[in-house]
Amino acid sequence: MIILYGLATCGSVKKARDWLKSHGLEYRFYELRREGLSLALLQEFAERLADWQILVNRKSMTWKNFSPEQRLLADVLDTALPLIMEYPTLIKRPVLDAGEAILIGFDADNYERTLL
């Protein structure tokens, strides 16, 4: 089962949801604000990615509003993951977990290569 992690109001998440629906793919939507993120889940994401730092959305308003000290915390895995737990809008969205693959952000070509 595909799990799509994101924020219901996020434009990239909306595009991913529309793409999944238009291709007839069933998925579970996991709303980050409502359901939150556990440290174990974030650690799993980090372990499955070639570069865990892709999880940190450095273009988000959350990032832009961070102090220099908070930004430094995002550079080290052990402090970045608790920071994402505290600020779920800091994670790059959407995160799509297709079992064998995990995709960060929405890219229609990447979704097609991975899911179809």
Secondary structure in CASP SS format (residue, H / E / C, confidence):
PFRMAT SS
TARGET T0000
AUTHOR 0000-0000-0000
METHOD secondary structure of the structure
MODEL  1
M C 1.00
I E 1.00
I E 1.00
L E 1.00
Y E 1.00
G E 1.00
L C 1.00
A C 1.00
T C 1.00
C C 1.00
G H 1.00
S H 1.00
V H 1.00
K H 1.00
K H 1.00
A H 1.00
R H 1.00
D H 1.00
W H 1.00
L H 1.00
K H 1.00
S H 1.00
H C 1.00
G C 1.00
L C 1.00
E C 1.00
Y E 1.00
R E 1.00
F E 1.00
Y E 1.00
E E 1.00
L H 1.00
R H 1.00
R H 1.00
E H 1.00
G C 1.00
L C 1.00
S C 1.00
L H 1.00
A H 1.00
L H 1.00
L H 1.00
Q H 1.00
E H 1.00
F H 1.00
A H 1.00
E H 1.00
R H 1.00
L C 1.00
A C 1.00
D C 1.00
W H 1.00
Q H 1.00
I H 1.00
L H 1.00
V E 1.00
N C 1.00
R C 1.00
K C 1.00
S C 1.00
M H 1.00
T H 1.00
W H 1.00
K H 1.00
N H 1.00
F C 1.00
S C 1.00
P H 1.00
E H 1.00
Q H 1.00
R H 1.00
L H 1.00
L H 1.00
A C 1.00
D C 1.00
V C 1.00
L H 1.00
D H 1.00
T H 1.00
A H 1.00
L H 1.00
P H 1.00
L H 1.00
I H 1.00
M H 1.00
E H 1.00
Y C 1.00
P H 1.00
T H 1.00
L H 1.00
I E 1.00
K C 1.00
R C 1.00
P C 1.00
V E 1.00
L E 1.00
D E 1.00
A C 1.00
G C 1.00
E C 1.00
A C 1.00
I E 1.00
L E 1.00
I E 1.00
G C 1.00
F C 1.00
D C 1.00
A H 1.00
D H 1.00
N H 1.00
Y H 1.00
E H 1.00
R H 1.00
T H 1.00
L H 1.00
L C 1.00
END
